[in-house]
Amino acid sequence: MWKLPINFLSLHYAWIVTLSILSLVIIYPYGNLKATDAYFFGASVSTESGLNTIDIKELKTYQQVYIYIIPILGNLGFINIIVLVFRVRWFEKHLKAIAPHLLRPEPLRGQDPEALPEDISELNTSGLEVAADRSTDQVMDNMAEANSHAETGKSSSRVSQESRNSTVHDDALSPEQIAGKQSIRSTEPGRPVPGNDNALYIPPPWRRDEGASFSEINDGIDNEEEGNSAGYNGKGHEATQNNMKQLDLPKISTLVTIGRNSQFHNLSTEDRERLGGIEYRSLKLLLKIVTGYFFGLHLFGAISLVGWILHTDPKYRAYLAQCGQGSVWWGFYSSQTMIDNLGFTLTPDSMISFQDATFPMLLMSFLAFAGNTCYPCLLRLIIWIIYKVCSEESSLKDPLSFLLDHPRRCYTLLFPSKPTWILFSILFIMNSVDVLLIIVLDLNNPAVNHLAPGPRVLDAIFQAASARHTGTSTFNLADVNPAVQFSLVVMMYIAIFPIAISIRASNVYEERTLGIYSSQRSMDESDGRSYILNHIQNQLSFDLWYMFLGCFCICIAESGKITDTSNPAFSVFSVLFEVVSAYGNVGLSLGYPTVSTSLSGKFTVFSKLVICVMMIRGRHRGLPYRLDRAIVLPSERSEYEGYGDELQARPSEQ
């Protein structure tokens, strides 16, 4: 009997749908909205899409407060905070039972370990840097054992007892060797294990499925090419350091290896307890950082905008008064709508009346970026700055180092250094191209060129940010160049691509497909470029048919208005623009001449419901499915690993 799978994606769907239905309970009973419009608002604010069928300023104050709070609760940043809280609570519950000493404060670096309790002293003793020599016989023994594991369907390589016995013991080391930090051998799947002569090459599962066998290879091969093959898989500087990684970890067995994206192998029970302690402390610190970032950004934006509106040109306050809105409430609401990428404004013309105001254009553009696509970049930057500022004796040093070196063990939107730089570069290029298109294509457009060069550039930057984030506008989009309108459609659709691909390409279960697609095709990770293209192709197959189906249904329902030549505001392109905006959770709309709402305000009930479905489906297009260490509890990982192996064995049955 089929049973609904309980995983991150299904729980996320349940949360968003619940928030959207809640609007029927809270804002509908007042009686100033139809049930369809009330639910449309609920779906729009819970998915942060920003499309509206009723002018926001016409809503009552309590209804505006509702659509202020719900986007915060539906924001991915807030949801990830909840995930972190659950994972920290899990650690507190289980580590208290198996390793209570891990929850005690770490001693400061340099503190005399003999003055500490025995368990703390043992936990923080510096490790050993050991590189065990392997003879040809030992390698062959390893190969025999690995083959026996392969016959039973196991995908991970294991170290034989002979290899364990060959490890140098503590009492055989010189004082200079003991003084060094612990070194954990880091090997990527499908890469040779370092040794003096030869090493056993164990192909990853997807290579073995294609017929690759275990083999003995020379350890002196050039690792540079293999390091480059990681491409966009989140493998940063670790892969280029001769396969050896220095980590400030508690004393862990020297037989422990680190696979790609920080997946630890050969961990004993004691090792898992100690490693769990580090992950626990890192998660606890990360929870404080992301909570401070999320709510601090809201507070910073609100204070800045309120301060500006109260001391700027009185014409802006007069306009707000004309719209029936208070200046302080406008500041708080505008900050929230930019950070949470909602796009609703308390003024009927969006931000067009503020297009010549320099400060809010700059600040709100920054808030839009900081709350969405630039969030992973800024989060890693903050952690890196704190790491650099902390003294070497600080107890925060090790958790911060763990977060920087193994980000995807802890958080979905925290990536290694190389993917973060790539993400930042892509975002910079995309926004620069968008700004240039808006400026150049509308040089002779009266709707744009009436502004001075400075405000025009600022407005173009703001509009470029809105095209991928908030859905607010500084120009009447119905009056801009058609080429700009088309570019906005493209930008709205690909807005999620950089982060979505970063999440999948840096996933710790990189040897398996993520599980979000119906087809589990193996991806050739030996070619980084084709690996990313494979992800993009899967994303396209996930999105396009759904958007085209939605657009087709709306065209049928609105065929009378579309074919009416006296109604040029209704066209197939304007419908497509609305559908892409809804699916991309952006909120831009070409609008309708006689109303201050989105084009959806003129749709039939059926078309409005189709748009709601588009918004909810699109809200989940960039999320991890289940095979992601950052969204499952440690106790569930073995279950998901088995699930991934099962998917590989039976790709057509997912």
C-alpha positions as CSV (number, residue, x, y, z in Angstrom):
1,M,0.0,0.0,0.0
2,W,1.4,3.4,-1.0
3,K,2.2,5.7,1.9
4,L,3.1,9.4,1.7
5,P,6.8,9.7,2.2
6,I,7.7,11.8,5.2
7,N,10.7,13.9,4.2
8,F,11.9,17.5,4.0
9,L,10.1,18.2,0.7
10,S,6.7,16.8,1.8
11,L,6.9,18.6,5.2
12,H,7.8,21.8,3.3
13,Y,4.8,21.4,1.0
14,A,2.5,20.8,4.1
15,W,3.9,23.9,5.8
16,I,3.4,26.2,2.8
17,V,-0.1,24.8,2.0
18,T,-1.1,25.2,5.6
19,L,0.0,28.8,5.6
20,S,-1.9,29.5,2.4
21,I,-5.1,27.9,3.7
22,L,-4.8,29.9,6.9
23,S,-5.8,33.0,5.0
24,L,-9.3,31.6,4.6
25,V,-9.5,31.5,8.4
26,I,-8.0,34.9,9.2
27,I,-8.4,37.4,6.4
28,Y,-11.6,36.1,4.6
29,P,-14.1,36.4,7.5
30,Y,-14.0,40.2,7.5
31,G,-16.0,40.1,4.3
32,N,-14.1,42.5,2.1
33,L,-12.6,39.7,0.0
34,K,-14.0,36.9,-2.0
35,A,-12.9,33.4,-0.9
36,T,-10.8,33.0,-4.1
37,D,-9.0,36.3,-3.6
38,A,-8.4,35.5,0.1
39,Y,-6.8,32.2,-0.8
40,F,-4.9,33.8,-3.6
41,F,-3.4,36.2,-1.1
42,G,-2.6,33.3,1.2
43,A,-0.8,31.4,-1.6
44,S,1.0,34.5,-2.7
45,V,2.4,35.5,0.7
46,S,3.2,32.0,1.9
47,T,5.3,31.4,-1.3
48,E,6.6,35.0,-1.4
49,S,5.4,35.4,-4.9
50,G,3.9,38.9,-4.5
51,L,1.1,38.7,-7.1
52,N,-2.1,40.3,-5.9
53,T,-5.7,40.5,-7.1
54,I,-6.7,43.3,-4.7
55,D,-4.9,46.5,-4.0
56,I,-2.9,46.2,-0.8
57,K,-3.9,49.6,0.5
58,E,-7.5,48.6,0.4
59,L,-6.9,45.9,3.0
60,K,-7.6,46.4,6.6
61,T,-4.7,46.9,9.0
62,Y,-5.0,43.5,10.6
63,Q,-5.0,41.9,7.1
64,Q,-1.8,43.9,6.2
65,V,-0.3,42.6,9.5
66,Y,-1.2,39.1,8.4
67,I,0.6,39.4,5.1
68,Y,3.5,40.9,7.0
69,I,4.0,37.9,9.3
70,I,3.2,35.0,6.9
71,P,6.1,35.7,4.5
72,I,8.5,35.6,7.4
73,L,7.2,32.2,8.5
74,G,7.4,30.9,4.9
75,N,10.8,32.3,4.1
76,L,13.5,29.7,3.4
77,G,15.8,31.4,5.9
78,F,13.2,31.0,8.7
79,I,12.5,27.4,7.7
80,N,16.2,26.5,7.8
81,I,16.4,28.0,11.3
82,I,13.6,25.6,12.3
83,V,15.6,22.7,10.7
84,L,18.7,23.8,12.7
85,V,16.7,23.9,15.9
86,F,15.5,20.3,15.4
87,R,19.0,19.1,14.6
88,V,20.5,20.8,17.6
89,R,17.7,19.3,19.8
90,W,18.4,15.9,18.4
91,F,22.1,16.2,19.2
92,E,21.3,17.4,22.7
93,K,19.0,14.4,23.3
94,H,21.3,11.7,21.9
95,L,24.7,13.0,22.8
96,K,23.6,13.4,26.4
97,A,23.0,9.7,26.5
98,I,26.1,8.5,24.6
99,A,28.7,11.2,25.3
100,P,27.7,13.8,27.9
101,H,31.2,15.3,28.0
102,L,30.7,16.6,24.4
103,L,28.1,19.1,25.6
104,R,30.5,20.7,28.0
105,P,32.3,23.9,27.1
106,E,35.6,23.4,25.2
107,P,38.7,24.5,27.1
108,L,40.6,27.4,25.7
109,R,43.5,26.7,23.5
110,G,46.7,26.6,25.5
111,Q,44.9,25.7,28.7
112,D,46.6,23.0,30.7
113,P,44.8,19.8,29.8
114,E,45.9,18.1,33.0
115,A,43.8,20.6,35.0
116,L,40.7,19.4,33.2
117,P,38.6,16.3,33.9
118,E,40.0,13.1,32.4
119,D,37.4,12.8,29.7
120,I,37.8,16.5,28.5
121,S,41.6,16.1,28.5
122,E,41.3,13.0,26.4
123,L,38.8,14.6,24.0
124,N,41.0,17.6,23.2
125,T,44.4,15.9,23.1
126,S,46.1,16.8,19.8
127,G,46.0,14.0,17.3
128,L,48.7,12.3,15.5
129,E,49.9,12.7,11.9
130,V,50.3,9.2,10.7
131,A,50.8,8.0,7.2
132,A,51.0,4.2,7.4
133,D,53.2,2.5,4.8
134,R,51.5,0.0,2.7
135,S,53.2,-2.9,1.0
136,T,51.9,-4.6,-2.1
137,D,50.6,-7.6,-0.1
138,Q,48.6,-5.3,2.1
139,V,47.1,-3.5,-0.9
140,M,46.1,-6.9,-2.3
141,D,44.5,-7.9,1.0
142,N,42.6,-4.6,0.9
143,M,41.5,-5.4,-2.7
144,A,40.2,-8.8,-1.7
145,E,38.3,-7.4,1.2
146,A,36.9,-4.6,-0.9
147,N,35.7,-7.1,-3.6
148,S,34.0,-9.1,-0.9
149,H,32.1,-6.0,0.1
150,A,31.3,-5.2,-3.5
151,E,29.7,-8.6,-3.9
152,T,27.3,-7.9,-1.0
153,G,26.2,-4.6,-2.6
154,K,28.2,-2.2,-0.3
155,S,29.4,0.9,-2.0
156,S,31.9,2.2,0.5
157,S,35.5,0.9,0.8
158,R,36.8,-0.4,4.1
159,V,40.2,-0.8,5.6
160,S,41.3,-4.3,6.3
161,Q,42.5,-5.6,9.7
162,E,46.0,-6.0,8.2
163,S,46.0,-2.3,7.3
164,R,44.9,-1.4,10.8
165,N,47.7,-3.5,12.3
166,S,50.2,-1.7,10.1
167,T,49.3,1.7,11.6
168,V,52.1,3.3,13.6
169,H,51.3,3.5,17.3
170,D,51.7,6.5,19.6
171,D,54.6,5.1,21.5
172,A,56.6,4.6,18.2
173,L,56.4,8.2,17.3
174,S,59.0,10.9,17.9
175,P,58.1,14.0,20.0
176,E,58.1,16.1,16.9
177,Q,55.4,13.8,15.3
178,I,53.3,13.8,18.4
179,A,53.4,17.6,18.6
180,G,51.6,18.0,15.3
181,K,47.9,18.4,14.8
182,Q,45.8,15.4,13.8
183,S,45.7,14.6,10.1
184,I,42.8,12.8,8.7
185,R,43.4,11.2,5.3
186,S,41.0,12.9,2.8
187,T,40.2,10.9,-0.3
188,E,37.6,11.6,-2.9
189,P,35.5,8.8,-4.2
190,G,37.3,7.2,-7.1
191,R,40.7,8.6,-6.2
192,P,43.7,6.7,-5.0
193,V,44.6,6.4,-1.4
194,P,48.0,8.0,-0.8
195,G,50.8,5.5,0.0
196,N,54.5,5.1,-0.6
197,D,54.2,2.9,-3.7
198,N,50.9,1.6,-4.9
199,A,47.4,2.1,-3.7
200,L,44.0,0.5,-4.2
201,Y,41.7,2.3,-6.6
202,I,38.1,1.6,-5.7
203,P,35.6,3.1,-8.2
204,P,32.5,4.9,-6.9
205,P,29.2,3.0,-7.3
206,W,28.2,4.6,-10.5
207,R,31.6,3.6,-12.1
208,R,31.3,0.0,-10.8
209,D,27.8,-0.2,-12.3
210,E,29.4,0.7,-15.7
211,G,31.8,-2.2,-15.3
212,A,34.8,-0.5,-13.7
213,S,36.8,-2.9,-11.5
214,F,39.1,-2.5,-8.5
215,S,42.7,-2.0,-9.5
216,E,46.1,-1.3,-8.1
217,I,47.5,2.0,-9.4
218,N,50.6,4.1,-8.9
219,D,50.2,6.7,-6.1
220,G,52.2,9.3,-7.9
221,I,49.6,10.2,-10.5
222,D,48.9,13.8,-11.0
223,N,46.0,14.8,-8.8
224,E,45.4,18.1,-10.5
225,E,43.2,16.7,-13.2
226,E,41.1,14.8,-10.7
227,G,40.8,17.9,-8.6
228,N,39.5,19.8,-11.5
229,S,37.0,17.1,-12.3
230,A,35.2,17.9,-9.1
231,G,34.1,21.0,-11.0
232,Y,31.2,22.5,-9.3
233,N,30.7,19.7,-6.8
234,G,31.7,21.8,-3.8
235,K,35.2,20.5,-3.5
236,G,37.3,23.5,-2.8
237,H,40.9,23.9,-1.8
238,E,40.9,20.6,0.2
239,A,41.3,18.5,-3.0
240,T,44.6,20.2,-4.0
241,Q,46.5,19.6,-0.8
242,N,48.0,16.3,-1.7
243,N,44.9,14.5,-0.4
244,M,45.8,15.4,3.2
245,K,43.6,17.6,5.3
246,Q,44.5,19.3,8.6
247,L,41.5,19.6,10.9
248,D,41.1,20.9,14.4
249,L,39.1,18.0,15.5
250,P,39.0,15.9,18.6
251,K,41.3,12.9,18.7
252,I,39.9,10.6,16.0
253,S,41.3,7.3,14.6
254,T,44.0,7.7,12.1
255,L,42.2,5.3,9.8
256,V,39.4,7.7,9.3
257,T,39.1,9.0,5.7
258,I,37.1,12.0,4.4
259,G,35.2,11.5,1.2
260,R,34.1,14.2,-1.1
261,N,32.0,16.9,0.5
262,S,33.1,15.8,4.0
263,Q,31.5,12.4,4.2
264,F,33.5,10.5,6.8
265,H,34.4,6.8,6.4
266,N,35.8,4.2,8.7
267,L,34.5,5.9,11.8
268,S,34.4,3.8,15.0
269,T,31.6,4.3,17.5
270,E,33.9,6.5,19.6
271,D,34.9,8.5,16.5
272,R,31.2,9.1,15.7
273,E,30.6,10.3,19.2
274,R,33.5,12.8,19.0
275,L,32.7,13.9,15.5
276,G,29.1,14.4,16.6
277,G,30.3,16.6,19.3
278,I,32.0,18.9,16.9
279,E,29.0,19.0,14.6
280,Y,26.8,19.7,17.6
281,R,28.9,22.7,18.6
282,S,29.1,23.9,15.0
283,L,25.3,23.7,14.6
284,K,24.7,25.5,17.8
285,L,26.9,28.4,16.7
286,L,25.5,28.4,13.2
287,L,22.0,28.6,14.7
288,K,22.9,31.8,16.5
289,I,24.6,33.3,13.4
290,V,21.7,32.6,11.0
291,T,19.1,33.7,13.5
292,G,20.9,36.9,14.1
293,Y,21.4,37.4,10.4
294,F,17.7,36.8,9.6
295,F,16.0,38.9,12.2
296,G,18.9,41.5,12.4
297,L,18.5,42.2,8.7
298,H,14.8,42.8,9.2
299,L,15.5,45.2,12.1
300,F,18.3,47.0,10.2
301,G,16.1,47.5,7.1
302,A,13.2,48.8,9.2
303,I,15.2,51.2,11.3
304,S,17.0,52.6,8.2
305,L,13.8,53.1,6.1
306,V,11.9,54.6,9.0
307,G,14.8,57.0,9.8
308,W,14.9,58.0,6.1
309,I,11.2,58.5,5.6
310,L,10.9,60.7,8.8
311,H,13.7,63.0,7.8
312,T,13.5,63.1,4.0
313,D,11.6,65.4,1.6
314,P,8.0,65.9,2.9
315,K,6.6,65.0,-0.5
316,Y,7.2,61.3,0.2
317,R,5.3,61.4,3.5
318,A,2.5,63.4,1.8
319,Y,2.2,60.6,-0.8
320,L,2.0,58.0,1.9
321,A,-0.7,60.0,3.7
322,Q,-2.6,60.2,0.4
323,C,-2.5,56.4,0.2
324,G,-3.7,56.2,3.8
325,Q,-0.5,54.7,5.1
326,G,1.7,55.7,8.1
327,S,5.4,56.5,7.6
328,V,6.6,54.1,10.3
329,W,4.4,51.2,9.1
330,W,5.7,51.8,5.5
331,G,9.3,51.6,6.7
332,F,8.7,48.3,8.5
333,Y,6.6,46.8,5.7
334,S,9.0,47.8,2.9
335,S,11.9,46.3,4.8
336,Q,10.1,43.0,5.2
337,T,8.8,42.9,1.6
338,M,12.4,43.3,0.2
339,I,14.1,40.9,2.6
340,D,11.5,38.2,2.3
341,N,11.2,38.8,-1.5
342,L,7.5,39.3,-1.2
343,G,7.1,42.3,-3.5
344,F,3.9,43.8,-2.0
345,T,4.0,47.5,-1.4
346,L,1.6,49.8,0.5
347,T,1.6,52.2,-2.4
348,P,-0.5,51.3,-5.5
349,D,2.3,52.1,-8.0
350,S,4.9,49.9,-6.3
351,M,8.1,52.0,-6.0
352,I,7.6,54.2,-9.0
353,S,6.9,57.2,-6.8
354,F,10.3,56.7,-5.0
355,Q,12.3,56.2,-8.2
356,D,14.3,59.5,-7.7
357,A,15.1,58.7,-4.0
358,T,18.7,57.5,-3.8
359,F,18.9,56.0,-0.3
360,P,15.9,53.7,-0.5
361,M,16.8,52.5,-3.9
362,L,20.3,51.5,-2.7
363,L,19.2,50.1,0.6
364,M,16.2,48.1,-0.8
365,S,18.3,46.7,-3.6
366,F,20.8,45.4,-1.0
367,L,18.1,44.0,1.2
368,A,16.7,42.1,-1.8
369,F,20.0,40.5,-2.6
370,A,20.9,39.8,1.0
371,G,17.5,38.1,1.6
372,N,17.7,35.8,-1.4
373,T,20.4,34.9,-3.9
374,C,23.4,36.5,-2.1
375,Y,22.4,35.0,1.2
376,P,24.8,32.0,0.9
377,C,27.7,34.3,-0.1
378,L,27.0,36.8,2.8
379,L,26.6,34.0,5.3
380,R,29.9,32.4,4.5
381,L,31.5,35.9,4.5
382,I,30.2,36.5,8.0
383,I,31.4,33.2,9.3
384,W,34.8,33.8,7.7
385,I,35.1,37.3,9.3
386,I,34.2,35.9,12.7
387,Y,36.8,33.2,12.3
388,K,39.5,35.7,11.4
389,V,38.5,38.0,14.3
390,C,38.5,35.3,16.9
391,S,41.7,34.7,18.8
392,E,43.5,31.4,18.5
393,E,42.5,30.6,22.1
394,S,38.8,31.2,21.5
395,S,36.5,28.2,21.9
396,L,34.7,29.4,18.7
397,K,37.7,28.7,16.5
398,D,37.1,25.0,16.0
399,P,33.3,25.2,15.3
400,L,33.9,28.1,12.9
401,S,36.7,26.1,11.1
402,F,34.3,23.1,10.9
403,L,31.6,25.3,9.3
404,L,34.1,26.7,6.7
405,D,35.6,23.3,5.9
406,H,32.4,21.2,6.0
407,P,29.5,23.6,5.3
408,R,27.2,21.1,3.7
409,R,27.2,18.8,6.7
410,C,25.4,21.5,8.6
411,Y,23.4,23.9,6.4
412,T,21.6,23.7,3.0
413,L,22.5,27.2,2.0
414,L,26.2,27.2,3.1
415,F,28.6,26.1,0.4
416,P,32.4,25.5,0.2
417,S,34.6,28.4,-0.9
418,K,34.9,27.6,-4.6
419,P,31.1,27.1,-5.2
420,T,30.5,30.3,-3.2
421,W,32.8,32.3,-5.4
422,I,31.3,30.8,-8.5
423,L,27.8,31.6,-7.3
424,F,28.8,35.2,-6.6
425,S,30.4,35.5,-10.0
426,I,27.3,34.2,-11.8
427,L,25.0,36.5,-9.8
428,F,27.2,39.5,-10.6
429,I,27.3,38.7,-14.3
430,M,23.5,38.1,-14.5
431,N,22.6,41.4,-12.7
432,S,25.2,43.4,-14.7
433,V,23.7,42.1,-18.0
434,D,20.2,42.9,-16.8
435,V,21.2,46.5,-15.8
436,L,22.8,47.1,-19.2
437,L,19.8,45.8,-21.0
438,I,17.4,48.0,-19.1
439,I,19.5,51.1,-19.6
440,V,20.6,50.6,-23.3
441,L,17.3,49.3,-24.7
442,D,15.3,52.1,-23.2
443,L,17.6,55.0,-24.0
444,N,14.9,56.7,-26.1
445,N,12.0,55.6,-24.0
446,P,10.2,58.5,-22.3
447,A,9.1,56.1,-19.5
448,V,12.8,55.7,-18.5
449,N,14.9,58.6,-20.0
450,H,13.1,61.3,-18.1
451,L,15.3,60.4,-15.1
452,A,18.8,61.8,-14.6
453,P,21.6,59.4,-15.3
454,G,22.3,58.7,-11.7
455,P,18.8,57.8,-10.6
456,R,18.3,55.9,-13.9
457,V,21.2,53.6,-13.1
458,L,20.0,53.1,-9.5
459,D,16.5,52.3,-10.7
460,A,18.0,49.9,-13.3
461,I,19.9,48.1,-10.5
462,F,16.7,48.0,-8.4
463,Q,14.7,46.6,-11.3
464,A,17.4,44.0,-12.0
465,A,17.2,42.9,-8.3
466,S,13.4,42.8,-8.5
467,A,13.4,40.7,-11.6
468,R,14.9,37.8,-9.6
469,H,13.6,38.5,-6.2
470,T,10.9,40.9,-5.0
471,G,8.7,41.8,-8.0
472,T,8.6,45.4,-7.1
473,S,9.2,47.9,-9.9
474,T,10.5,51.4,-10.5
475,F,9.2,51.5,-14.1
476,N,5.8,50.8,-15.6
477,L,6.8,47.4,-17.1
478,A,4.0,47.7,-19.7
479,D,5.8,50.8,-21.2
480,V,9.4,49.5,-21.3
481,N,11.0,48.0,-24.4
482,P,9.5,44.6,-25.5
483,A,13.1,43.2,-25.4
484,V,13.4,44.3,-21.8
485,Q,10.1,42.5,-21.0
486,F,11.4,39.4,-22.6
487,S,14.7,39.6,-20.8
488,L,12.7,39.9,-17.5
489,V,10.8,36.7,-18.3
490,V,14.1,34.9,-18.8
491,M,15.6,36.4,-15.6
492,M,12.6,35.5,-13.6
493,Y,12.8,31.9,-14.7
494,I,16.5,31.3,-14.2
495,A,16.6,33.3,-10.9
496,I,16.7,30.1,-8.9
497,F,19.2,28.3,-11.1
498,P,22.5,29.5,-9.4
499,I,21.4,28.5,-5.9
500,A,19.6,25.3,-6.9
501,I,22.6,24.0,-8.9
502,S,24.9,25.0,-6.0
503,I,22.8,23.0,-3.6
504,R,22.7,19.9,-5.8
505,A,26.3,20.1,-7.0
506,S,27.7,20.5,-3.4
507,N,25.4,17.9,-1.9
508,V,27.3,15.5,0.4
509,Y,25.7,12.5,-1.3
510,E,27.4,13.5,-4.6
511,E,27.8,9.9,-5.6
512,R,24.0,9.6,-6.0
513,T,21.5,11.6,-7.9
514,L,19.7,13.9,-5.4
515,G,16.3,12.1,-5.8
516,I,14.4,15.2,-6.9
517,Y,13.8,14.0,-10.4
518,S,11.8,11.1,-11.7
519,S,14.7,9.9,-13.8
520,Q,17.8,8.7,-11.9
521,R,20.4,9.0,-14.6
522,S,24.0,8.6,-13.6
523,M,26.0,11.8,-14.0
524,D,29.6,11.7,-15.3
525,E,31.4,13.7,-12.6
526,S,34.7,13.2,-14.4
527,D,33.7,16.2,-16.5
528,G,32.6,19.1,-14.4
529,R,31.0,21.0,-17.3
530,S,28.8,18.0,-18.4
531,Y,28.0,17.4,-14.7
532,I,26.5,20.9,-14.4
533,L,24.8,20.7,-17.8
534,N,23.2,17.5,-16.6
535,H,21.8,19.3,-13.6
536,I,20.4,22.1,-15.8
537,Q,18.8,19.6,-18.1
538,N,17.1,17.9,-15.2
539,Q,15.9,21.3,-13.9
540,L,14.5,22.2,-17.3
541,S,12.6,18.9,-17.4
542,F,11.3,19.6,-13.9
543,D,10.0,23.1,-14.8
544,L,9.1,23.6,-18.4
545,W,6.2,21.2,-18.8
546,Y,4.5,22.5,-15.7
547,M,4.7,26.1,-16.8
548,F,3.6,25.4,-20.3
549,L,0.6,23.3,-18.9
550,G,-0.4,26.2,-16.6
551,C,-0.1,28.7,-19.4
552,F,-2.1,26.5,-21.7
553,C,-4.9,26.1,-19.2
554,I,-5.1,29.9,-18.6
555,C,-5.1,30.6,-22.3
556,I,-8.2,28.3,-22.6
557,A,-10.0,30.0,-19.7
558,E,-9.1,33.5,-20.9
559,S,-9.5,32.9,-24.6
560,G,-12.3,35.4,-25.0
561,K,-10.2,38.2,-23.5
562,I,-7.1,37.2,-25.4
563,T,-8.8,37.2,-28.8
564,D,-10.5,40.6,-28.1
565,T,-8.5,43.0,-30.3
566,S,-9.9,46.0,-28.3
567,N,-8.2,44.7,-25.2
568,P,-4.4,44.7,-25.9
569,A,-3.5,44.3,-22.3
570,F,-4.6,40.7,-22.6
571,S,-2.2,38.6,-24.8
572,V,-0.5,35.3,-24.8
573,F,2.7,37.0,-23.8
574,S,1.2,38.8,-20.9
575,V,-0.3,35.5,-19.7
576,L,3.1,33.8,-20.1
577,F,4.8,36.7,-18.2
578,E,2.3,36.2,-15.3
579,V,2.8,32.4,-15.2
580,V,6.6,32.7,-15.2
581,S,6.4,35.3,-12.5
582,A,4.2,33.1,-10.4
583,Y,6.3,30.0,-10.9
584,G,9.5,31.9,-10.2
585,N,7.9,33.4,-7.1
586,V,9.0,36.9,-8.3
587,G,5.7,38.9,-8.5
588,L,6.4,41.1,-11.5
589,S,3.4,41.7,-13.7
590,L,2.5,43.7,-16.8
591,G,-0.7,44.7,-15.0
592,Y,-3.9,46.0,-16.4
593,P,-4.6,49.6,-17.3
594,T,-7.7,50.1,-15.2
595,V,-6.5,48.5,-11.9
596,S,-3.5,48.7,-9.5
597,T,-3.2,45.0,-9.2
598,S,-1.4,42.2,-11.1
599,L,-2.9,41.0,-14.3
600,S,-4.3,38.1,-12.2
601,G,-6.8,40.5,-10.8
602,K,-8.7,40.3,-14.1
603,F,-8.5,36.5,-14.4
604,T,-11.4,34.1,-13.9
605,V,-11.6,32.0,-10.7
606,F,-10.2,29.0,-12.5
607,S,-7.2,31.0,-13.8
608,K,-6.5,32.4,-10.3
609,L,-6.4,28.9,-8.9
610,V,-4.0,27.8,-11.6
611,I,-1.7,30.7,-10.7
612,C,-1.9,29.6,-7.0
613,V,-0.8,26.1,-8.1
614,M,2.0,27.6,-10.1
615,M,3.2,29.6,-7.0
616,I,3.2,26.6,-4.7
617,R,4.9,24.3,-7.2
618,G,7.5,26.9,-8.0
619,R,8.3,27.5,-4.4
620,H,9.7,24.0,-4.1
621,R,11.8,24.0,-7.3
622,G,15.1,24.8,-5.7
623,L,14.8,22.7,-2.6
624,P,16.7,19.5,-1.7
625,Y,14.6,16.4,-1.7
626,R,15.8,14.1,1.0
627,L,19.3,12.9,0.2
628,D,21.0,15.9,1.9
629,R,22.9,15.7,5.1
630,A,21.9,19.2,6.0
631,I,18.2,18.4,6.2
632,V,18.2,15.0,7.8
633,L,18.9,13.9,11.3
634,P,22.1,11.9,11.8
635,S,20.1,8.9,13.0
636,E,18.3,8.9,9.6
637,R,21.5,9.1,7.4
638,S,22.0,5.4,7.1
639,E,18.4,5.0,6.1
640,Y,18.8,7.6,3.3
641,E,22.1,6.1,2.2
642,G,20.3,2.8,1.8
643,Y,17.6,4.6,-0.1
644,G,20.1,6.0,-2.4
645,D,21.6,2.6,-3.1
646,E,18.2,1.3,-3.8
647,L,17.6,4.1,-6.3
648,Q,20.7,3.2,-8.1
649,A,19.7,-0.5,-8.3
650,R,16.2,0.3,-9.4
651,P,16.2,3.7,-11.1
652,S,12.9,3.3,-12.8
653,E,10.9,2.6,-9.7
654,Q,11.3,5.9,-7.8
